[in-house]
Amino acid sequence: MTEPHRALISRLASDIAAINAYTGRVAADLAELDRLLTHQAPAPVAAPVAPYWAAGPYPAVPQVTPPVAVAPPAAAPTPPPRTERSEGWIGKVLAVAGVAVTLVGVVLLVVLAAQAGILRPEFRVAAGAALAAGLVAVSWWQQSRPGGRTGAIALAATGIAAAYIDVIAVTAIYHWVAAPVGLAIAAVIGGGGLVLARLWDSEQLGLLVLVPLTILAPVVTDGVTLLLIGFMLALSAATLPVQWGRDWMTVHVARVAAATAPLLFALAAATSEDLRLASACAVAAVLAVGAGVVLLRWTTNKAAMALTTAAGTVPLLCVSAATDRVVAALMIGALAAALVAVTAIGDRMPGVTTVVRQLWSALSAVAALIAVTVAFDGTVAGPVLLAMAIAVAVVARRSDVGRWAAIGFAVVGGGYFLSYAPPETLTQATELRAGVAVSVLTSSILAIAAAATIVWSWTGSRPAYDDTVRLLWVAAAAVIGYAVTTFTVTVGVLVGGAGAGFFGGHMIATICWIMIAAGLLYYAARLPKAQRSLPIVGGLALVAAAMAKLFLFDLGTLDGIFRVAVFIVVGLALLGMGAGYARLLSQQDKNGDQLTEPQV
């Protein structure tokens, strides 16, 4: 190759090397820029690699190789932006402090100044009224200014409370007006405050109007009187329109408390019958339930509204302290019936959700229970409650609340049953009076029916192997065994006296236990294989209980022919049960459905 050709190739190689160098410099600058932007360390640069033309006899030229692209490490997670803490609470705290200090000053002006003889009463009352009016006027002006809502609410609440204190001074301290007039003036002040709260759409202001009036009104009337109760009921009714279309849960709680608290104090202090107080309890319950039904459509916390409504009915549930038991039972029973009606049509009423219906159904059950216990003595209340348990278990078998209500009625009714038929009557011959004996026999039959019905109502919604169902079967077996024994022993004592009648009753009771066990085993054999376990276990448990009673009680207690008869009859029954059960097994084998041992 000639010399000019070599020179040309050398220049081309130099140009390519220069281009390569500039490309590498641009790549390095881009990497540095990326590092600066992401606050990362610079990416490592790979060692330069000489191009293929650098080898051989050609003159060496400087080689610059662009860096190999390396993926930058993942950027560190950016911390979330720090939220600025709101300082609005400072204004609210200062406003509350201002309210408290101002009201203390008003009290010092219109109450304590009277004791010290500072100024004439007319000047003190006029100054308090002027201060109250001025505070409300300033609050109206403050409301229209930007950011003035908090201060306006505080000023209005202070002015209304100051007006209340002024009314107290006029009525209770200086006695210039009678208590009814003072309450009427306070009602006008409170009504104006509630209207202002609705205009401003301020639940806080409505609460600040109701709470001071509830606390200070007893001072005007010098305690809890019928006048105070009537005023609070009227205030509670007048507050309802203010809540129309508003989700003001705290105001609803305050208005229910305003009507309920004085009634509870009056009932606790009642020493004689007072039909007016009883009527006030009924009015409070009507207001509570009616307001709850009306306001449910606007509230978001349905459960709290339902519970508050239930709290408003508490005075009526305790009305027996102020009236005759029959009247009280009728009033409480009417409440239970009204609640049942509301829950029955609740799915067609706005806001009455499933939770509300469950809570009010439970309240209706409690009211019915109280009505029965108020109306009847124990020997009558027991059978009535057991009958109610049967009815509720049948009618409300698809409702969890209904099933639990049935259990509640049965437990309380069973408690009454045990009070006049204690276990001592089964170990010692006891002659009962005719009325008590009739109650014992009736309760025994109803207890057996209630136990079976309650278990049936639960088994319809749960599988047979459910633990709750098994526990109910165990409880039902115990109840049925006790009720059967009580029935037979009571009949035996009534017919044959405390000697032979008592022994004969126990003999029949043991035989009945064996017959019930045989019935359970026969029933189990007729069921599909998957459903036999529970009745078979129940039947075997009854057999074991009957055997225990036979050897631990009957052998030592029964005498003469009764002991012989019970052992022979029970033995023959067990032989028959064994033979029959074996025959049923053989039949199942022939039908290709062999009976298996129960899994306990």
C-alpha positions as CSV (number, residue, x, y, z in Angstrom):
1,M,0.0,0.0,0.0
2,T,1.4,3.4,-0.9
3,E,2.3,6.1,1.5
4,P,-0.7,8.4,0.6
5,H,-3.1,5.6,1.2
6,R,-1.7,5.0,4.7
7,A,-2.0,8.7,5.5
8,L,-5.7,8.8,4.5
9,I,-6.5,5.7,6.6
10,S,-4.7,7.3,9.6
11,R,-6.8,10.5,9.3
12,L,-10.0,8.5,9.0
13,A,-9.1,6.5,12.1
14,S,-8.4,9.8,14.0
15,D,-11.7,11.2,12.9
16,I,-13.6,8.1,14.1
17,A,-11.7,8.2,17.4
18,A,-12.6,11.8,17.9
19,I,-16.3,11.1,17.2
20,N,-16.1,8.2,19.7
21,A,-14.6,10.5,22.3
22,Y,-17.3,13.1,22.0
23,T,-20.0,10.5,22.2
24,G,-18.4,9.1,25.4
25,R,-18.2,12.6,26.9
26,V,-21.9,13.2,26.1
27,A,-22.8,9.9,27.8
28,A,-20.8,10.8,30.9
29,D,-22.4,14.2,31.1
30,L,-25.9,12.6,30.9
31,A,-25.0,10.2,33.7
32,E,-23.7,13.0,35.9
33,L,-26.9,15.0,35.3
34,D,-29.0,11.9,36.2
35,R,-27.0,11.6,39.4
36,L,-27.5,15.3,40.3
37,L,-31.3,15.0,39.7
38,T,-31.8,11.9,41.7
39,H,-29.2,12.5,44.4
40,Q,-27.5,9.2,43.5
41,A,-23.8,8.3,43.3
42,P,-22.5,8.4,39.7
43,A,-23.0,5.1,37.8
44,P,-19.8,3.2,37.4
45,V,-18.2,3.5,34.0
46,A,-16.9,0.4,32.3
47,A,-13.3,0.1,31.2
48,P,-12.7,1.4,27.6
49,V,-12.4,-1.2,24.9
50,A,-10.2,-0.5,21.9
51,P,-12.0,-0.6,18.5
52,Y,-11.0,-3.4,16.1
53,W,-9.1,-1.1,13.8
54,A,-6.7,-0.1,16.6
55,A,-4.9,-3.4,16.3
56,G,-2.3,-4.1,13.6
57,P,0.4,-2.1,12.1
58,Y,-1.5,1.2,12.0
59,P,-0.4,4.1,14.2
60,A,-1.9,4.2,17.6
61,V,-4.5,6.7,18.2
62,P,-6.2,7.7,21.5
63,Q,-9.4,5.6,22.0
64,V,-12.3,6.6,24.1
65,T,-15.1,4.1,24.5
66,P,-18.6,5.3,25.6
67,P,-19.6,4.0,29.0
68,V,-21.8,0.9,29.2
69,A,-25.3,1.9,30.2
70,V,-26.0,0.7,33.7
71,A,-29.5,0.7,35.2
72,P,-29.6,3.3,38.0
73,P,-30.6,1.9,41.4
74,A,-34.2,2.3,42.5
75,A,-34.9,5.7,43.9
76,A,-35.6,5.9,47.6
77,P,-39.3,6.2,48.4
78,T,-40.2,9.9,48.7
79,P,-41.7,10.6,52.2
80,P,-45.3,11.7,52.1
81,P,-45.8,15.5,52.4
82,R,-46.1,16.6,55.9
83,T,-49.6,17.8,56.7
84,E,-49.9,21.0,58.4
85,R,-51.6,20.8,61.8
86,S,-54.8,22.7,61.9
87,E,-54.9,25.5,64.4
88,G,-58.7,25.9,64.4
89,W,-58.8,24.1,67.8
90,I,-57.1,27.1,69.4
91,G,-60.1,29.4,68.6
92,K,-62.5,26.8,69.9
93,V,-60.6,26.4,73.2
94,L,-60.5,30.1,73.6
95,A,-64.2,30.4,72.8
96,V,-65.1,27.7,75.4
97,A,-63.0,29.4,78.0
98,G,-64.6,32.7,77.2
99,V,-68.1,31.2,77.6
100,A,-67.2,29.8,81.0
101,V,-65.7,33.0,82.3
102,T,-68.5,35.1,81.0
103,L,-71.1,32.9,82.6
104,V,-69.3,33.0,85.9
105,G,-69.4,36.8,85.7
106,V,-73.1,36.7,85.0
107,V,-73.7,34.5,88.0
108,L,-71.6,36.9,90.2
109,L,-73.7,39.8,88.9
110,V,-77.3,38.5,89.3
111,V,-76.8,35.9,92.2
112,L,-73.9,36.5,94.4
113,A,-74.1,40.3,94.2
114,A,-77.5,40.0,95.8
115,Q,-75.9,38.5,98.9
116,A,-73.4,41.3,99.1
117,G,-75.9,44.0,98.5
118,I,-74.1,45.3,95.4
119,L,-76.5,47.4,93.2
120,R,-80.3,47.1,93.4
121,P,-81.9,43.9,92.1
122,E,-83.5,45.8,89.2
123,F,-80.1,47.0,88.0
124,R,-78.6,43.5,88.3
125,V,-81.4,41.8,86.4
126,A,-81.5,44.6,83.7
127,A,-77.7,44.4,83.3
128,G,-77.9,40.6,82.9
129,A,-80.7,40.9,80.3
130,A,-78.7,43.6,78.4
131,L,-75.6,41.5,78.4
132,A,-77.5,38.5,77.1
133,A,-79.1,40.5,74.3
134,G,-75.9,42.2,73.4
135,L,-74.0,38.9,73.1
136,V,-76.7,37.4,70.8
137,A,-76.7,40.6,68.7
138,V,-72.9,40.5,68.4
139,S,-73.1,36.8,67.5
140,W,-75.5,37.6,64.6
141,W,-73.0,40.2,63.3
142,Q,-70.0,37.9,63.8
143,Q,-71.8,35.1,61.9
144,S,-71.8,37.1,58.7
145,R,-68.0,37.8,58.8
146,P,-65.5,35.4,57.2
147,G,-64.2,32.9,59.7
148,G,-66.6,34.2,62.4
149,R,-68.7,31.1,62.8
150,T,-66.9,29.6,65.8
151,G,-67.0,32.9,67.7
152,A,-70.6,33.5,66.7
153,I,-71.7,30.2,68.1
154,A,-69.8,30.8,71.3
155,L,-71.3,34.3,71.7
156,A,-74.9,33.1,71.0
157,A,-74.6,30.2,73.5
158,T,-73.2,32.5,76.1
159,G,-76.0,35.0,75.6
160,I,-78.7,32.4,75.8
161,A,-77.2,30.9,79.0
162,A,-77.0,34.3,80.5
163,A,-80.6,34.8,79.7
164,Y,-81.4,31.5,81.5
165,I,-79.5,32.7,84.5
166,D,-81.4,35.9,84.5
167,V,-84.7,34.0,84.4
168,I,-83.6,31.9,87.4
169,A,-82.8,35.1,89.3
170,V,-86.2,36.6,88.6
171,T,-88.0,33.4,89.5
172,A,-86.2,31.5,92.2
173,I,-84.1,34.3,93.9
174,Y,-86.3,37.5,93.7
175,H,-89.6,35.7,93.3
176,W,-90.9,38.4,91.0
177,V,-92.8,35.9,88.8
178,A,-94.3,32.4,89.5
179,A,-92.5,29.3,88.4
180,P,-94.9,28.6,85.5
181,V,-94.2,32.1,84.1
182,G,-90.4,31.6,84.6
183,L,-90.6,28.3,82.7
184,A,-92.6,30.0,79.9
185,I,-89.9,32.7,79.6
186,A,-87.2,30.1,79.5
187,A,-89.1,28.2,76.9
188,V,-89.2,31.3,74.7
189,I,-85.5,31.9,75.1
190,G,-84.7,28.2,74.3
191,G,-87.0,28.2,71.3
192,G,-85.3,31.3,69.9
193,G,-81.9,29.7,70.4
194,L,-83.0,26.5,68.6
195,V,-84.4,28.5,65.7
196,L,-81.1,30.3,65.5
197,A,-79.3,27.0,65.5
198,R,-81.4,25.7,62.6
199,L,-80.9,29.0,60.7
200,W,-77.1,28.6,61.1
201,D,-77.3,24.8,60.6
202,S,-75.3,24.5,63.8
203,E,-75.8,21.3,65.9
204,Q,-73.3,22.6,68.4
205,L,-75.5,25.7,69.1
206,G,-78.6,23.6,69.5
207,L,-76.7,21.4,72.0
208,L,-75.5,24.5,73.9
209,V,-79.1,25.7,74.1
210,L,-80.6,22.4,75.4
211,V,-78.0,21.3,77.9
212,P,-77.9,24.5,80.1
213,L,-81.7,24.7,80.1
214,T,-81.9,21.0,81.2
215,I,-79.4,21.7,84.0
216,L,-80.8,25.0,85.2
217,A,-84.5,24.4,84.9
218,P,-84.7,22.4,88.2
219,V,-83.2,25.5,89.9
220,V,-86.2,27.6,88.7
221,T,-88.7,25.1,90.1
222,D,-86.7,24.3,93.2
223,G,-86.3,20.6,92.4
224,V,-88.0,18.0,90.3
225,T,-91.7,18.7,90.2
226,L,-94.6,17.9,88.0
227,L,-94.2,21.4,86.6
228,L,-90.6,20.8,85.6
229,I,-91.5,17.4,84.1
230,G,-94.3,19.0,82.0
231,F,-92.0,21.7,80.8
232,M,-89.3,19.3,79.8
233,L,-91.8,17.2,77.9
234,A,-93.0,20.3,76.1
235,L,-89.4,21.3,75.3
236,S,-88.7,17.8,74.0
237,A,-91.7,18.0,71.7
238,A,-90.9,21.5,70.5
239,T,-87.3,20.5,69.7
240,L,-88.4,17.8,67.2
241,P,-89.2,20.2,64.3
242,V,-85.7,21.7,64.7
243,Q,-84.2,18.3,63.8
244,W,-86.4,17.8,60.7
245,G,-84.1,17.0,57.8
246,R,-81.0,17.2,60.0
247,D,-78.6,14.5,61.2
248,W,-78.2,16.0,64.7
249,M,-77.7,12.9,66.8
250,T,-76.3,14.7,69.9
251,V,-79.3,17.1,69.9
252,H,-81.6,14.1,69.8
253,V,-79.7,12.5,72.8
254,A,-80.0,15.8,74.7
255,R,-83.7,16.2,74.1
256,V,-84.4,12.6,75.1
257,A,-82.3,13.1,78.2
258,A,-84.2,16.3,79.0
259,A,-87.4,14.4,79.2
260,T,-86.1,11.2,80.7
261,A,-83.9,12.3,83.5
262,P,-86.5,14.2,85.6
263,L,-88.9,11.3,85.2
264,L,-86.4,8.8,86.6
265,F,-85.7,11.1,89.6
266,A,-89.4,11.5,90.2
267,L,-90.0,7.7,90.0
268,A,-87.1,7.0,92.4
269,A,-88.6,9.4,94.9
270,A,-92.2,8.3,94.4
271,T,-93.9,7.0,97.6
272,S,-97.5,6.7,96.5
273,E,-99.5,6.3,93.3
274,D,-99.5,9.3,91.0
275,L,-101.5,8.9,87.8
276,R,-100.1,12.2,86.5
277,L,-96.6,11.0,86.8
278,A,-97.5,7.7,85.1
279,S,-99.1,9.7,82.3
280,A,-96.0,11.7,81.9
281,C,-94.0,8.5,81.5
282,A,-96.3,7.4,78.8
283,V,-96.0,10.7,77.0
284,A,-92.2,10.5,77.2
285,A,-92.2,7.0,75.6
286,V,-94.5,8.2,72.8
287,L,-92.2,11.2,72.1
288,A,-89.1,9.0,72.1
289,V,-90.6,6.3,69.8
290,G,-92.3,8.8,67.5
291,A,-89.2,10.9,67.2
292,G,-87.1,7.9,66.6
293,V,-89.3,6.6,63.7
294,V,-89.5,10.1,62.2
295,L,-85.8,11.0,62.4
296,L,-84.3,7.6,61.4
297,R,-84.5,8.5,57.7
298,W,-82.0,11.3,58.1
299,T,-79.5,9.9,60.5
300,T,-76.5,7.9,59.4
301,N,-76.0,6.1,62.8
302,K,-79.2,4.0,62.9
303,A,-78.1,1.9,65.8
304,A,-77.4,5.0,68.0
305,M,-80.8,6.4,67.2
306,A,-82.5,3.1,68.0
307,L,-80.7,2.9,71.4
308,T,-81.5,6.5,72.3
309,T,-85.1,5.8,71.5
310,A,-85.0,2.8,73.8
311,A,-83.5,4.9,76.5
312,G,-86.5,7.3,76.2
313,T,-88.8,4.4,77.1
314,V,-87.1,3.5,80.4
315,P,-89.4,5.6,82.6
316,L,-92.4,3.8,81.2
317,L,-90.8,0.4,82.0
318,C,-90.4,1.6,85.6
319,V,-93.9,3.1,85.8
320,S,-95.0,0.5,88.4
321,A,-93.4,2.7,91.0
322,A,-96.0,5.4,90.5
323,T,-99.3,3.5,89.7
324,D,-101.3,0.4,90.2
325,R,-99.7,-2.8,88.9
326,V,-102.6,-3.5,86.5
327,V,-102.4,-0.1,85.0
328,A,-98.6,-0.3,84.8
329,A,-98.8,-3.7,83.1
330,L,-101.3,-2.4,80.6
331,M,-99.1,0.6,79.8
332,I,-96.0,-1.4,79.4
333,G,-97.8,-4.1,77.4
334,A,-99.1,-1.3,75.0
335,L,-95.4,-0.2,74.5
336,A,-94.4,-3.8,73.7
337,A,-97.3,-4.1,71.2
338,A,-96.4,-0.8,69.6
339,L,-92.8,-1.8,69.1
340,V,-93.8,-5.2,67.7
341,A,-96.1,-3.3,65.2
342,V,-93.2,-1.0,64.2
343,T,-90.8,-3.8,63.6
344,A,-93.4,-5.8,61.7
345,I,-93.9,-3.1,59.1
346,G,-90.4,-1.6,59.5
347,D,-89.3,-2.8,56.0
348,R,-91.8,-0.4,54.5
349,M,-90.7,2.6,56.6
350,P,-87.8,4.7,55.6
351,G,-84.7,4.3,57.8
352,V,-86.0,1.3,59.8
353,T,-83.1,-1.0,59.0
354,T,-82.5,-4.5,60.1
355,V,-80.4,-3.4,63.0
356,V,-83.1,-1.0,64.2
357,R,-85.7,-3.8,64.0
358,Q,-83.5,-6.2,65.9
359,L,-82.9,-3.6,68.7
360,W,-86.6,-2.7,69.0
361,S,-87.7,-6.3,68.9
362,A,-85.4,-7.0,71.8
363,L,-86.9,-4.0,73.6
364,S,-90.4,-5.2,72.9
365,A,-89.5,-8.6,74.4
366,V,-88.1,-6.9,77.5
367,A,-91.2,-4.8,77.8
368,A,-93.4,-7.8,77.5
369,L,-91.4,-9.6,80.2
370,I,-91.7,-6.7,82.6
371,A,-95.4,-6.4,81.9
372,V,-96.0,-10.0,82.9
373,T,-93.9,-9.8,86.0
374,V,-95.6,-6.6,87.1
375,A,-99.1,-7.9,86.4
376,F,-98.9,-11.4,88.0
377,D,-97.5,-13.2,91.0
378,G,-95.0,-15.9,90.6
379,T,-97.4,-18.8,90.4
380,V,-99.2,-17.2,87.5
381,A,-96.2,-15.4,85.9
382,G,-94.3,-18.7,85.5
383,P,-96.9,-20.5,83.3
384,V,-97.6,-17.3,81.4
385,L,-94.0,-16.7,80.5
386,L,-93.5,-20.4,79.5
387,A,-96.5,-20.1,77.2
388,M,-95.1,-16.9,75.8
389,A,-91.8,-18.7,75.1
390,I,-93.7,-21.4,73.1
391,A,-95.6,-18.8,71.1
392,V,-92.5,-16.7,70.3
393,A,-90.5,-19.8,69.4
394,V,-93.2,-20.8,66.9
395,V,-94.0,-17.4,65.4
396,A,-90.4,-15.9,65.3
397,R,-88.5,-19.1,64.6
398,R,-86.7,-17.4,61.6
399,S,-85.5,-14.5,63.7
400,D,-82.4,-14.6,65.9
401,V,-83.9,-12.0,68.2
402,G,-87.2,-14.0,68.4
403,R,-85.3,-17.3,69.3
404,W,-83.3,-15.5,72.0
405,A,-86.4,-13.8,73.3
406,A,-88.1,-17.3,73.6
407,I,-85.1,-18.5,75.6
408,G,-85.3,-15.4,77.8
409,F,-89.0,-16.0,78.5
410,A,-88.3,-19.7,79.2
411,V,-85.4,-18.9,81.6
412,V,-87.4,-16.4,83.6
413,G,-90.5,-18.6,83.6
414,G,-88.4,-21.6,84.6
415,G,-87.0,-19.5,87.5
416,Y,-90.5,-18.9,88.7
417,F,-91.2,-22.6,88.3
418,L,-88.2,-23.5,90.5
419,S,-89.3,-21.0,93.1
420,Y,-92.5,-22.9,93.9
421,A,-91.3,-26.3,92.8
422,P,-87.8,-26.5,94.1
423,P,-85.7,-29.7,94.0
424,E,-86.5,-30.3,97.7
425,T,-90.0,-31.3,96.7
426,L,-88.5,-34.3,94.7
427,T,-86.4,-35.6,97.6
428,Q,-88.9,-35.1,100.4
429,A,-92.7,-35.6,100.1
430,T,-94.3,-32.2,100.1
431,E,-98.0,-31.5,100.1
432,L,-98.8,-28.3,98.1
433,R,-101.7,-26.0,98.3
434,A,-104.3,-26.5,95.5
435,G,-103.4,-23.2,93.7
436,V,-99.7,-23.9,93.9
437,A,-100.2,-27.5,92.8
438,V,-102.1,-26.4,89.7
439,S,-99.4,-24.0,88.8
440,V,-96.7,-26.7,89.3
441,L,-98.6,-29.1,87.0
442,T,-99.3,-26.4,84.4
443,S,-95.7,-25.2,84.4
444,S,-94.4,-28.7,84.1
445,I,-96.3,-29.4,80.9
446,L,-95.5,-26.0,79.5
447,A,-91.8,-26.4,80.4
448,I,-91.6,-29.6,78.4
449,A,-93.3,-28.0,75.5
450,A,-91.2,-24.9,75.7
451,A,-87.9,-26.9,75.7
452,A,-88.9,-29.0,72.7
453,T,-90.3,-26.0,70.8
454,I,-87.2,-23.9,71.4
455,V,-84.9,-26.6,70.2
456,W,-87.1,-27.1,67.2
457,S,-86.9,-23.4,66.3
458,W,-83.1,-23.5,66.5
459,T,-82.6,-26.7,64.5
460,G,-84.5,-25.2,61.6
461,S,-81.7,-22.7,60.9
462,R,-78.6,-24.6,62.0
463,P,-77.2,-28.1,61.3
464,A,-77.7,-30.8,63.8
465,Y,-74.0,-31.0,64.7
466,D,-73.8,-27.3,65.6
467,D,-72.5,-26.7,69.1
468,T,-75.4,-24.4,70.0
469,V,-78.0,-27.0,69.0
470,R,-76.2,-29.7,71.0
471,L,-76.1,-27.4,74.0
472,L,-79.8,-26.7,73.6
473,W,-80.5,-30.4,73.4
474,V,-78.6,-31.1,76.6
475,A,-80.5,-28.2,78.4
476,A,-83.8,-29.4,77.0
477,A,-83.2,-33.0,78.2
478,A,-82.4,-31.7,81.7
479,V,-85.5,-29.5,81.7
480,I,-87.8,-32.3,80.4
481,G,-86.4,-34.8,82.9
482,Y,-87.0,-32.4,85.8
483,A,-90.4,-31.3,84.6
484,V,-91.6,-34.9,84.0
485,T,-90.4,-35.9,87.5
486,T,-92.0,-32.9,89.1
487,F,-95.3,-33.6,87.3
488,T,-95.5,-37.3,88.3
489,V,-94.4,-36.7,91.9
490,T,-96.8,-33.8,92.4
491,V,-99.7,-35.9,90.9
492,G,-98.7,-38.8,93.1
493,V,-98.7,-36.8,96.3
494,L,-102.0,-35.2,95.3
495,V,-103.6,-38.6,94.7
496,G,-101.9,-40.9,97.1
497,G,-100.5,-38.6,99.8
498,A,-97.0,-38.1,101.1
499,G,-96.3,-41.8,101.4
500,A,-97.4,-44.2,98.6
501,G,-98.2,-41.3,96.3
502,F,-94.6,-39.9,96.6
503,F,-93.1,-43.4,95.9
504,G,-95.5,-44.1,93.0
505,G,-94.7,-40.7,91.4
506,H,-91.0,-41.4,91.4
507,M,-91.6,-44.9,90.0
508,I,-93.6,-43.5,87.1
509,A,-91.0,-40.8,86.6
510,T,-88.2,-43.4,86.1
511,I,-90.4,-45.4,83.7
512,C,-91.2,-42.2,81.8
513,W,-87.5,-41.4,81.4
514,I,-87.0,-44.9,79.8
515,M,-90.0,-44.4,77.5
516,I,-88.7,-41.1,76.3
517,A,-85.3,-42.6,75.6
518,A,-87.0,-45.4,73.6
519,G,-89.0,-42.8,71.7
520,L,-85.8,-40.9,70.8
521,L,-84.1,-44.1,69.6
522,Y,-87.1,-45.1,67.5
523,Y,-87.2,-41.5,66.0
524,A,-83.5,-41.8,65.2
525,A,-84.0,-45.0,63.3
526,R,-86.5,-43.3,61.0
527,L,-84.1,-40.5,60.1
528,P,-81.5,-40.4,57.3
529,K,-78.2,-41.7,58.4
530,A,-76.5,-38.2,58.6
531,Q,-79.2,-37.0,61.0
532,R,-79.2,-39.8,63.5
533,S,-76.3,-38.9,65.7
534,L,-77.9,-36.4,68.0
535,P,-81.2,-38.2,68.9
536,I,-79.3,-41.5,69.4
537,V,-76.9,-39.7,71.8
538,G,-79.9,-38.1,73.6
539,G,-81.6,-41.4,74.0
540,L,-78.6,-43.1,75.3
541,A,-78.0,-40.2,77.7
542,L,-81.5,-40.6,79.1
543,V,-81.0,-44.3,79.5
544,A,-77.9,-43.6,81.5
545,A,-79.7,-41.0,83.6
546,A,-82.6,-43.4,84.3
547,M,-80.1,-46.1,85.3
548,A,-78.4,-43.6,87.7
549,K,-81.7,-42.6,89.2
550,L,-82.7,-46.2,89.5
551,F,-79.7,-47.3,91.5
552,L,-78.8,-44.1,93.3
553,F,-82.2,-42.8,94.4
554,D,-85.0,-45.3,93.7
555,L,-83.2,-48.3,95.2
556,G,-82.6,-46.5,98.5
557,T,-85.8,-44.4,98.7
558,L,-88.6,-46.4,97.3
559,D,-90.2,-49.1,99.4
560,G,-91.9,-52.4,99.0
561,I,-93.8,-53.1,95.8
562,F,-92.7,-49.7,94.2
563,R,-89.1,-50.7,94.3
564,V,-89.8,-54.2,92.8
565,A,-92.1,-52.7,90.1
566,V,-89.8,-50.0,88.9
567,F,-86.9,-52.5,88.5
568,I,-89.0,-55.0,86.7
569,V,-90.6,-52.5,84.3
570,V,-87.4,-50.7,83.6
571,G,-85.6,-54.0,83.0
572,L,-88.3,-55.2,80.6
573,A,-88.2,-51.9,78.8
574,L,-84.5,-52.0,78.3
575,L,-84.8,-55.6,77.0
576,G,-87.4,-54.5,74.5
577,M,-85.4,-51.5,73.4
578,G,-82.4,-53.7,72.8
579,A,-84.3,-56.2,70.8
580,G,-86.2,-53.6,68.8
581,Y,-83.0,-51.7,68.1
582,A,-81.3,-54.9,66.8
583,R,-84.3,-55.6,64.6
584,L,-84.1,-52.1,63.1
585,L,-80.4,-52.7,62.4
586,S,-81.3,-55.9,60.6
587,Q,-83.9,-54.1,58.5
588,Q,-81.5,-51.4,57.6
589,D,-79.0,-54.0,56.5
590,K,-81.5,-55.5,54.2
591,N,-82.4,-52.1,52.7
592,G,-78.7,-51.4,52.1
593,D,-78.6,-48.6,54.6
594,Q,-76.7,-50.0,57.5
595,L,-77.0,-48.0,60.7
596,T,-73.6,-46.7,61.8
597,E,-72.4,-45.8,65.3
598,P,-73.1,-42.1,66.2
599,Q,-70.1,-39.8,66.1
600,V,-70.1,-37.8,69.3
